[in-house]
Amino acid sequence: MTGDEQTPDHADERLSDEAIDWLVRLNSGKADRADHAGFALWRAQSDAHERAAAEAEALWYGIGRAGDERRATARRRHTRRAVLGAGLVATGGLAAYQAGLIREGLFADHVTGTGETRVIDLADGSRVRMNAASALSLDLGPDLRRLELHYGQAIFEVAHDPDRPFIVEAGGGRTRAIGTAFDIDVRPDSVVVTVLEGVVGVSRSGDRAEGVTASANHHVRYGEGEGIGAAVPVDADTATAWRRGKLIFNNRPLGEVVTELDRQIGGRIVIANRRLANLEVTGVFDLENPQSVLDAISRSLPVKVVRLPLLTVLR
């Protein structure tokens, strides 16, 4: 293969990147008639060009509509979409705005918006600390304390009451505690339960099996269609730094960092190349200025940050 030849995957990736470049230009507020005509000529070059343009437009303009809808209703459950072949990765993708998921937020007892946190003191003496962009439902009965974290992240500080089990449902899994403190983080492709104090049991919803037991400074991860992972040692204070107004990343993949930022920054954040999602990010950042994380990423990694109304593109 000569230096000028490309594999089909690389050719598709190049066209996806070019389509993104065109849409960034056309939506920058500075595009003129010549730019629009140039895009029309570019997409007419071949069927592959037209596919790349159509797919980029579907994601781009879908994000814009979804952003408006979110502000008028509630925050969505995060769903990862890897689209355009090796092109766009949209963390918190469009499917998360489907009507059924929006209804979850609408009918939740507590919903936080972008950049908003909230502390909820329950009647039993327990306390819930909700992170931004989260939705929680409560069902505190005489024999069972049942909560559901529809999306987002929260810390549960559980009042001891062995006669009333404390159960949190999230992402198809169930976390059970009697007297403890733990964090549940619903991510695009998994749910992570981090134990701060005491012991919890994590199992699949509706599964009679005991599941996995985790103690303080351990976390358990599970995903859709997957079993419950083993308890893994972790620094719980780092994982829950958001409650102190900080974000701490220690070699975290950029894709996961974007998930965290998506809760703190209005609009959508899109990674324009799947390979960028695996770049590692390390640093301590103040939640009062979440944009500083993007600035640091652009300085320390081969990533360009393009900011547009309701949309940030990492390229």
MARZA-609123 format. One line per 4 residues: number of its first residue (from 1); their letters; for each residue x, y negated, z of N, C-alpha, C. Coordinates in steps of 0.1 Angstrom, whole numbers. Each point is the difference from the previous one (the first is absolute). Example, Ala and Ser with C-alpha at 12.3 -4.5 7.8 and 13.67 -1.06 7.14 Angstrom:
2
1 = as = 132:57:78:-9:-12:0:9:-12:0 ~ -4:-11:-7:9:-11:0:-8:-11:8 $
This chain:
315
1 = mtgd = 9:12:0:-9:-12:0:9:-12:0 ~ -3:-10:-9:8:-12:0:-4:-9:11 ~ 8:-11:2:-3:-9:10:-13:-8:-3 ~ -4:-1:-12:-12:-7:-4:-13:8:1 $
5 = eqtp = 1:13:1:-11:9:0:-6:0:15 ~ -13:2:0:-7:1:13:-9:12:1 ~ -1:6:12:-9:11:2:-14:-6:0 ~ -10:8:-3:-14:-5:1:-3:-7:13 $
9 = dhad = 4:6:11:-3:-6:13:6:-14:1 ~ 13:-1:-4:6:-13:1:-6:-10:-10 ~ -4:4:-11:-7:-9:-10:-13:-4:6 ~ -8:9:6:-12:-5:7:2:-9:11 $
13 = erls = 11:2:8:3:-9:11:4:-13:-5 ~ 8:-1:-11:3:-13:-6:-12:-7:-4 ~ -9:6:-7:-12:-6:-5:-9:-5:12 ~ -1:8:10:-7:-4:12:6:-13:6 $
17 = deai = 13:0:1:7:-12:5:-3:-12:-8 ~ 1:2:-14:-3:-11:-9:-14:-5:2 ~ -10:9:1:-13:-4:2:-2:-8:13 ~ 7:4:10:-1:-8:13:6:-14:-2 $
21 = dwlv = 11:0:-7:6:-14:-3:-9:-9:-7 ~ -8:6:-10:-9:-9:-7:-11:-4:9 ~ -6:8:8:-11:-4:9:5:-10:11 ~ 12:2:5:6:-10:9:0:-14:-7 $
25 = rlns = 5:0:-12:1:-13:-7:-14:-5:-3 ~ -9:8:-5:-14:-5:-3:-8:-5:12 ~ 4:6:12:-8:-4:11:8:-10:9 ~ 11:-5:-5:8:-9:8:-6:-15:1 $
29 = gkad = -10:-3:-8:-5:-13:-1:8:-9:-9 ~ 10:5:-7:8:-8:-9:-1:6:-14 ~ -8:10:-2:-1:6:-14:-7:-9:-9 ~ 4:0:-13:-7:-8:-10:-5:10:-11 $
33 = radh = -6:-6:-10:-6:8:-11:11:9:-7 ~ 12:-5:-1:10:8:-6:3:13:8 ~ 0:-2:14:2:12:8:-11:10:-2 ~ -12:-4:0:-11:9:-2:1:7:-14 $
37 = agfa = 4:-8:-10:1:6:-13:12:10:0 ~ 10:-3:7:12:9:0:-4:13:7 ~ -8:0:10:-4:12:7:-9:8:-10 ~ -8:-6:-7:-9:7:-10:9:7:-10 $
41 = lwra = 10:-7:-5:9:7:-10:8:11:7 ~ 4:-2:12:8:11:7:-8:12:1 ~ -13:-1:5:-8:12:3:-4:7:-13 ~ 0:-7:-11:-4:5:-13:11:8:-7 $
45 = qsda = 12:1:6:11:6:-7:-2:15:-1 ~ -6:7:9:-2:14:-1:-11:4:10 ~ -4:13:-1:-10:5:10:6:0:14 ~ 13:3:1:6:0:13:0:-14:7 $
49 = hera = 3:-10:-9:-1:-14:5:-14:-3:5 ~ -10:4:-7:-14:-3:3:-4:7:13 ~ 5:13:2:-3:7:12:6:-7:12 ~ 13:-4:-1:6:-7:11:-7:-13:3 $
53 = aaea = -4:-7:-10:-7:-13:3:-13:3:7 ~ -8:9:-5:-13:3:5:1:5:15 ~ 10:9:3:1:5:13:5:-11:10 ~ 9:-9:-5:4:-11:9:-11:-10:2 $
57 = ealw = -8:-2:-10:-12:-9:2:-10:6:10 ~ -2:13:-2:-10:6:9:4:-1:15 ~ 13:2:3:4:-2:13:0:-14:5 ~ 6:-9:-9:1:-14:4:-13:-6:3 $
61 = ygig = -9:0:-10:-13:-7:2:-9:8:10 ~ 2:13:1:-8:7:10:4:-5:14 ~ 14:-2:2:5:-5:13:-7:-14:3 ~ -1:-8:-10:-5:-13:3:-15:0:4 $
65 = ragd = -8:9:-6:-14:1:4:-1:6:14 ~ 9:11:2:-1:6:13:4:-9:11 ~ 10:-9:-2:4:-9:10:-11:-10:4 ~ -8:-4:-10:-11:-9:3:-11:8:8 $
69 = erra = -2:12:-4:-10:8:7:4:3:14 ~ 13:2:2:4:3:14:-3:-12:9 ~ 3:-12:-5:-2:-12:8:-15:-2:3 ~ -8:5:-9:-15:-2:3:-6:10:8 $
73 = tarr = 8:12:2:-6:11:8:10:4:11 ~ 7:11:-2:9:5:10:12:6:-6 ~ 10:2:8:12:6:-5:-2:15:-3 ~ 8:5:-9:-2:13:-5:10:10:7 $
77 = rhtr = -3:13:-2:9:10:4:11:1:-11 ~ 12:1:5:12:0:-10:0:13:-8 ~ 1:-2:-13:2:12:-9:11:-3:-10 ~ 10:9:0:10:-3:-10:-4:4:-14 $
81 = ravl = 3:-9:-9:-1:3:-14:13:-1:-7 ~ 5:11:-6:12:-1:-9:-5:1:-14 ~ 1:-11:-7:-6:-1:-13:10:-5:-10 ~ -5:0:-13:9:-4:-11:12:10:-1 $
85 = gagl = -2:13:2:11:9:-1:10:-3:10 ~ 12:-5:-5:11:-4:10:0:-14:2 ~ -12:-7:-2:-1:-14:1:-5:-5:13 ~ -11:-6:1:-5:-7:12:-3:10:11 $
89 = vatg = 4:-4:12:-4:7:12:-8:-11:8 ~ -13:2:2:-8:-10:8:-3:6:13 ~ 6:-4:11:-2:5:13:-13:-6:5 ~ -9:8:4:-14:-4:4:-7:-3:-13 $
93 = glaa = -2:11:-8:-5:-1:-14:-15:-3:-1 ~ -4:-1:-13:-14:-4:-3:-10:9:5 ~ 3:13:1:-11:9:4:-4:-3:15 ~ 9:-7:7:-4:-3:14:-11:-10:1 $
97 = yqag = -4:-6:-11:-11:-9:0:-13:6:-4 ~ -1:13:-2:-12:6:-4:-11:-2:10 ~ -12:0:-4:-11:-5:9:0:8:13 ~ 2:13:-1:-1:8:13:10:-4:10 $
101 = lire = 12:-4:-5:11:-4:10:-3:-14:5 ~ -5:-8:-8:-4:-14:5:-10:1:11 ~ -10:10:-2:-11:1:9:6:4:14 ~ 11:8:0:6:4:13:3:-12:8 $
105 = glfa = 7:-9:-7:4:-13:7:-12:-8:4 ~ -10:0:-8:-12:-9:3:-7:6:12 ~ -1:13:2:-7:6:11:9:3:12 ~ 12:-3:-1:9:2:12:-4:-10:11 $
109 = dhvt = 3:4:12:-2:-9:11:9:-12:1 ~ 13:3:-4:10:-11:0:8:1:-13 ~ 2:-12:-6:8:-1:-12:9:-12:1 ~ 13:2:-3:10:-11:0:3:-3:-14 $
113 = gtge = 3:-13:-3:4:-4:-13:15:-1:-2 ~ 4:-5:-11:14:-1:-3:7:-9:10 ~ 11:5:6:8:-8:10:-7:-1:13 ~ -11:6:3:-8:-1:12:2:12:9 $
117 = trvi = 3:-2:13:0:11:9:-11:-2:11 ~ -4:10:7:-10:-1:10:1:10:11 ~ -3:-4:12:0:9:12:-14:3:4 ~ -4:12:2:-13:4:3:1:8:14 $
121 = dlad = -7:-6:10:-1:7:13:-13:8:0 ~ 1:14:1:-11:8:0:-6:2:14 ~ -13:4:0:-7:0:13:6:11:10 ~ 7:10:-6:6:10:9:13:-4:6 $
125 = gsrv = 5:-12:-3:13:-4:4:11:2:-9 ~ -3:6:-12:10:2:-10:2:-14:-8 ~ 11:-1:-7:2:-12:-8:5:4:-14 ~ -5:-7:-10:5:3:-14:6:-13:-5 $
129 = rmna = 12:1:-6:6:-11:-6:0:2:-16 ~ -8:-7:-7:-1:1:-14:10:-8:-8 ~ 7:6:-9:9:-7:-9:-9:-7:-11 ~ 7:-8:-8:-8:-7:-11:-5:10:-10 $
133 = asal = -11:-4:-7:-6:8:-11:-4:14:5 ~ -8:0:11:-4:13:6:-15:0:3 ~ -6:12:0:-14:1:4:-2:12:9 ~ -8:-3:11:-1:10:10:-15:1:4 $
137 = sldl = -4:13:2:-14:2:6:1:7:13 ~ -9:-3:9:0:5:14:-13:8:3 ~ 2:11:7:-11:8:4:3:6:14 ~ -3:-8:11:4:4:13:-12:6:7 $
141 = gpdl = 0:13:1:-11:7:6:3:4:14 ~ -9:6:7:2:5:14:10:11:1 ~ 1:8:-11:8:12:1:12:-1:-10 ~ 0:-9:-9:11:-1:-10:2:-15:-4 $
145 = rrle = 12:-3:-1:4:-14:-6:5:3:-14 ~ -8:-4:-10:4:3:-14:2:-14:-7 ~ 11:-1:-7:3:-12:-8:4:4:-13 ~ -2:-8:-10:5:2:-14:7:-12:-5 $
149 = lhyg = 13:2:-4:8:-10:-7:-2:2:-15 ~ -9:-8:-6:-3:2:-14:12:-3:-9 ~ 7:-11:4:13:-3:-8:8:-10:9 ~ 13:-1:-3:8:-9:8:8:7:11 $
153 = qaif = 2:-7:11:9:5:10:-5:-6:14 ~ 1:8:10:-4:-4:13:8:8:11 ~ 2:-6:11:5:6:12:-11:3:10 ~ 0:12:5:-11:4:10:6:3:13 $
157 = evah = -3:-8:10:4:1:14:-11:6:8 ~ 1:13:3:-12:8:4:-1:1:15 ~ -12:-4:6:-2:1:14:-2:15:3 ~ 6:5:11:-1:14:4:-14:4:4 $
161 = dpdr = -5:10:-7:-14:5:4:-1:14:-6 ~ 5:10:7:0:14:-5:-14:5:-4 ~ -10:-6:6:-14:5:-4:-5:-6:-12 ~ 7:-10:-6:-5:-6:-12:12:-1:-10 $
165 = pfiv = 2:10:-8:11:0:-9:0:-12:-9 ~ 12:-5:-3:1:-12:-9:5:5:-13 ~ -8:-2:-11:4:5:-13:-1:-11:-10 ~ 10:-1:-9:1:-9:-11:0:7:-13 $
169 = eagg = -9:-2:-9:0:6:-13:6:-10:-10 ~ 9:5:-9:6:-9:-9:5:8:-12 ~ -4:-3:-12:5:6:-12:-1:15:0 ~ -11:6:5:-1:14:-1:6:8:12 $
173 = grtr = 6:-8:9:6:6:12:-6:-5:13 ~ 4:7:10:-6:-3:14:11:0:10 ~ 1:-11:8:10:-1:10:-8:0:14 ~ 4:9:9:-7:1:12:10:-3:12 $
177 = aigt = -5:-8:9:8:-4:12:-9:-1:12 ~ 6:2:12:-8:-2:12:5:-13:7 ~ 12:-2:2:6:-12:6:13:-3:-6 ~ 1:-8:-10:13:-2:-7:-1:-13:-8 $
181 = afdi = 11:-3:-8:-1:-11:-9:7:5:-13 ~ -7:-3:-11:5:4:-13:-4:-9:-11 ~ 7:0:-11:-3:-8:-12:-4:9:-11 ~ -10:-5:-8:-4:7:-12:1:-10:-12 $
185 = dvrp = 8:5:-10:2:-9:-12:-5:8:-12 ~ -10:-6:-6:-6:6:-12:7:-6:-12 ~ 9:8:-6:8:-5:-12:-6:5:-13 ~ 5:-5:-11:-6:4:-13:-1:15:-2 $
189 = dsvv = 11:7:4:0:14:-4:0:9:13 ~ -1:-6:12:1:9:12:-5:-8:12 ~ -1:7:11:-4:-6:13:12:4:9 ~ 5:-10:8:11:2:9:-5:-3:14 $
193 = vtvl = 1:10:9:-4:-2:14:13:-1:8 ~ 2:-11:7:13:-2:8:-4:-1:15 ~ 6:8:8:-4:1:15:10:-10:7 ~ -6:-9:8:7:-9:8:2:5:14 $
197 = egvv = -11:6:6:0:6:13:-8:12:0 ~ 3:10:9:-8:11:2:1:10:-12 ~ -11:8:-2:0:10:-10:-13:0:-7 ~ 0:2:-13:-12:1:-8:0:13:-8 $
201 = gvsr = -12:4:-5:-1:11:-9:-6:-5:-13 ~ 6:4:-11:-4:-4:-13:-4:12:-8 ~ -12:0:-6:-5:11:-8:-9:-6:-11 ~ -3:9:-9:-9:-4:-11:-15:-2:5 $
205 = sgdr = -7:-9:-5:-14:-2:4:-8:12:-3 ~ -7:5:10:-8:12:-3:7:13:2 ~ 13:-1:2:8:12:2:0:4:15 ~ -3:13:3:0:4:13:14:4:6 $
209 = aegv = 10:0:-9:13:3:4:5:-11:9 ~ 10:3:9:6:-9:9:7:-12:-7 ~ 6:3:-12:8:-10:-7:14:-1:6 ~ 5:-12:0:14:-3:4:-1:-9:12 $
213 = tasa = 8:3:10:1:-8:12:13:-9:-1 ~ -2:-13:3:11:-10:0:1:-7:13 ~ 12:-3:4:3:-7:13:6:-14:-4 ~ 3:-7:11:5:-14:-2:12:0:-9 $
217 = nhhv = 1:-11:-9:11:-2:-9:1:11:-10 ~ -12:5:-4:-1:10:-11:-11:-5:-9 ~ 1:4:-13:-12:-3:-9:-3:13:-8 ~ -13:0:-4:-5:11:-8:-6:-7:-13 $
221 = ryge = 2:7:-11:-5:-6:-13:-9:11:-7 ~ -10:-5:-6:-9:9:-8:-5:-8:-12 ~ -3:7:-11:-5:-6:-12:-12:8:-5 ~ -7:-6:-10:-12:6:-6:4:13:-6 $
225 = gegi = -7:11:3:3:13:-6:12:6:6 ~ 6:-5:10:12:5:7:-3:4:14 ~ 9:9:5:-1:4:14:6:-11:9 ~ -1:2:13:5:-9:10:15:3:1 $
229 = gaav = 9:-10:-1:14:1:1:5:2:14 ~ 12:5:1:6:2:14:2:-14:6 ~ 1:0:14:3:-12:7:15:-3:-2 ~ 3:-12:-4:13:-5:-3:4:-11:9 $
233 = pvda = 13:0:6:4:-11:9:0:-13:-8 ~ -4:-11:7:0:-13:-6:1:-10:11 ~ 4:-12:-4:1:-12:9:-14:-6:0 ~ -8:2:10:-14:-4:0:-1:-16:0 $
237 = dtat = 10:-6:7:0:-15:1:2:-6:-13 ~ 9:6:-8:2:-5:-14:-12:2:-9 ~ -7:12:1:-11:3:-8:-12:-9:4 ~ 0:-6:12:-12:-8:4:5:-14:3 $
241 = awrr = 10:-5:-7:5:-13:2:-10:-11:-4 ~ -10:4:-8:-10:-10:-4:-7:-6:12 ~ -2:8:10:-7:-5:12:8:-11:7 ~ 13:-1:-3:8:-11:6:3:-11:-10 $
245 = gkli = -8:1:-12:2:-11:-10:12:2:-9 ~ 5:13:-1:12:3:-7:-3:11:-10 ~ 8:0:-11:1:12:-9:14:4:0 ~ 2:13:4:14:6:0:1:11:-9 $
249 = fnnr = 9:-1:-10:2:11:-10:14:5:2 ~ 1:13:0:14:7:0:0:10:-11 ~ 6:-5:-11:0:9:-12:-14:5:-4 ~ -10:-9:0:-13:3:-4:-1:-2:-15 $
253 = plge = -6:10:-7:-2:-2:-15:-9:-13:-3 ~ 4:-6:-10:-7:-13:-4:-15:2:-1 ~ -4:12:-5:-14:2:-2:-8:0:14 ~ 7:5:10:-6:0:14:0:-15:5 $
257 = vvte = 11:-7:-3:1:-14:5:-12:-8:-6 ~ -2:2:-13:-11:-7:-7:-14:3:7 ~ -2:12:4:-12:4:7:-1:-9:13 ~ 10:-1:7:0:-9:12:-3:-14:-3 $
261 = ldrq = 7:-5:-11:-2:-14:-4:-14:-3:-5 ~ -6:10:-6:-13:-1:-6:-10:-4:10 ~ 2:4:13:-9:-4:11:2:-14:4 ~ 11:-6:-3:4:-13:6:-1:-11:-10 $
265 = iggr = 1:3:-13:0:-10:-11:-12:1:-8 ~ -7:-12:-3:-12:0:-8:3:4:-14 ~ -11:6:-7:2:4:-14:5:14:0 ~ 6:4:-12:5:13:-2:15:-1:-2 $
269 = ivia = 7:11:4:15:1:-3:1:12:-8 ~ 7:-2:-12:2:11:-10:14:2:-2 ~ 4:13:0:14:4:-4:-1:4:-14 ~ 8:-7:-9:-1:1:-14:8:12:-6 $
273 = nrrl = 7:7:8:8:11:-5:1:11:11 ~ -5:12:-2:-1:10:10:14:2:7 ~ 11:-1:-7:13:3:6:3:-10:11 ~ -5:-12:-1:3:-10:10:-7:4:14 $
277 = anle = -10:8:-1:-8:3:12:9:8:10 ~ 11:7:-5:8:8:9:12:-8:5 ~ 2:-12:-4:11:-8:6:-2:-2:14 ~ 11:0:8:-1:0:15:1:-14:5 $
281 = vtgv = -8:-4:10:0:-13:6:3:1:15 ~ 9:-8:5:4:-1:14:0:-14:4 ~ -6:-3:12:0:-13:5:-11:-2:11 ~ 1:-11:7:-10:-4:10:-6:-13:-5 $
285 = fdle = -13:-1:0:-7:-12:-6:-11:-4:9 ~ -3:-13:0:-10:-6:8:-13:-1:-8 ~ -11:5:6:-13:1:-7:-6:-14:-2 ~ 5:-10:7:-5:-13:-3:4:-5:-14 $
289 = npqs = 10:7:-6:4:-4:-14:3:13:-8 ~ -11:8:-3:2:12:-7:6:-2:-14 ~ -1:-11:-6:6:-3:-13:15:1:1 ~ 6:-2:12:14:1:2:5:14:-3 $
293 = vlda = -8:10:1:4:14:-3:2:1:-15 ~ -9:-6:-8:2:0:-15:12:-8:-4 ~ 3:-11:7:12:-8:-3:12:8:3 ~ 1:7:11:11:8:3:2:12:-9 $
297 = isrs = -11:6:-5:1:11:-9:6:-5:-13 ~ -4:-12:-5:5:-5:-13:15:-3:1 ~ 4:-4:12:14:-3:2:9:12:2 ~ -5:11:6:8:11:3:-1:12:-9 $
301 = lpvk = -11:1:-8:-2:11:-9:-2:-5:-14 ~ 2:9:-10:-2:-4:-14:-15:-2:-4 ~ -7:-9:7:-14:-2:-1:-3:-15:-2 ~ -8:-3:-10:-4:-14:-2:-15:-1:5 $
305 = vvrl = -3:-10:7:-13:-3:5:-7:-11:-8 ~ -11:4:-6:-8:-10:-8:-13:-2:8 ~ -2:-13:4:-12:-3:8:-10:-7:-9 ~ -12:5:0:-11:-6:-8:-12:-1:10 $
309 = pllt = -10:-8:-4:-12:0:9:-6:14:2 ~ -2:4:12:-6:13:4:9:12:-5 ~ 12:-2:-5:8:11:-4:14:-3:1 ~ 8:10:6:14:-1:0:6:13:-7 $
313 = vlr = 9:-2:-9:6:11:-8:14:1:4 ~ 4:12:3:14:4:3:5:7:-12 ~ 11:-6:-7:5:6:-12:15:2:1 $
